[in-house]
Amino acid sequence: MLPLPGSPASSWEMFTARLKAAFNGPNVRVCTAFWLFGLINNVLYVIILSAALDLVGPNVPKAVVLLADILPSFFMKLCAPYFIHVVPYSLRVVLFAITSAWGMLLIALSPPSIDAGTITTKMAGVVLASLSSGAGELSFLGLTHYYGDMSLAAWGSGTGGAGLIGAGAYAIATTTIGLSVQTSLLASSFFPIIMLLSFFLILPRTPLRRTVETENHGESSESQDGIDDHTSREDQGLLSDPADDPLRSKTRLGANKRQNSWMENFARNLRRSRGLIIPYILPLFLVYIAEYMINQSVAPTLLFPLKSTPFSHYRSFYPTYATIYQLGVFVSRSSLPFFRIHALYPPSLLQVANLLLLTLQSLFSFLPSVYIVFAIVFWEGLLGGLVYVNTYAEIRERVPNDEREFALGATTVSDSAGITMAGLLGLGVETFLCEWQVRRGRDWCTKL
């Protein structure tokens, strides 16, 4: 990684040397495939949140869409690491593409009305897309185990780009170009095809084939040992006691092992999960609960008099904050080849400090300019993306090789858990902050 400014190892020559090394080694096809995996796996989630108002109308809390978009993903990430390893990656990618496309088609082809039945159908589509996204994230992060550090860096950059591209594409399609909401969502249902092309055409499959061949070779060796044992016993004659036949004993033993292997593997993975909580899951959970509390509950109330801002409407504040935040996320999630941190808790606690600072600003309006809030929101995005990519980079460096694939997938539960908790807590926070402001003569939040 690149040296920190002012460190003994920092110099312009060393910086440029490491910068060149970061780009000379990686396989372009691997980086392209994982960047597209990150982009497509997350972009539908962003588009759904961007379309929340259009999906449910103004009278339904937008947190309903957030929870429908994140709860299925959360439960998938909570359960799938313990069984998904039995499904080959090639089949997983096909299932992800079908499920996410089916979900977006359900949303896009539902009538534009906002009655209860139509909203239920749309939320069913959101649930399908969320299940695919959750299983996709833990699978693609597990897949980076076979493709090296730059695959993780490319994945992180792709997920960061999904925020900018998803929100921007939906806004351009529905406002600048003038497409209807249904047409825009229908077009997005074809995005999963890119995931299929990335896996089956762009990504080199050699690392996965080597793994399968190694496992098959081990099984073949065990089978051959059994055949050799059986052959040696044939010399003892047909009247030998079957109970003493080592091949029969080995067969019975193998059957018993197969019966117990699933439970033993499940128990072993539970023990592994407990070891991931403090070093990896908790700091990522803290970052996500803080930043989504800011984004969903506090940011809509961070308003200033229009004459002191570059805006002409109060509704312009929130999308501007969202864009600045996504820009910070993209920058930090793309920083892994150049900048690394190993202590995950300091930036996590700084994110909690951001939440406290912006909540106090909403309550007491002590910051003199909206541009200061812009800077804090950009800093929020930087911290969130930084903890995300460095958490998985730490797992790649510190977790033993035989446990790494599971650890990468199991840790994904932390971000969904944080977003879910933020969504539940935020149901009343925005209302409280707005009412607090109105009672003190700042009724801007009622003019959105």
Buried (B, 14 or more C-beta within 10 A) or exposed (E): BBBEEEEEEEEEEEBEEBEEEBEEEBBEEBBBBBBBBBBBBBBBBBBBBBBBEBBBBEEBBBBBBBBBBBBBBBBBBBEBBBEBBEEEBEEBBBBBBBBBBBBBBBBBBBEEEBEEEBBEBBBBBBBBBBBBBBBBBBBBBBBBBBBBBBBBBBBBBBBBBBBBBBBBBBBEBBEEEEBEBBBBBBBBBEBBEBBBBBBEEBBEEEBBEEBEEEEEEEEEEEEEEBEEBBEEBEEEEEEEEEEEBEBEEBEEEEEEEEEEEEEEBEEEBEEBBEEBEEBBBBBBBBBBBBBBBBBBBBBBBBBBEBEEBEBEEBEBBBEBBBBBBBBBBBBBBBBBBEBBBEEBBEBBBBBBEBBEBBBEBBBEBEBEEBEEBBEBBBBBBBBBBBBBBBBBBBBBEEBEEEBBBBBBBBBBBBBBBBBBBBBEBBBEBBBEBBEBBEEEEBEBBEEB
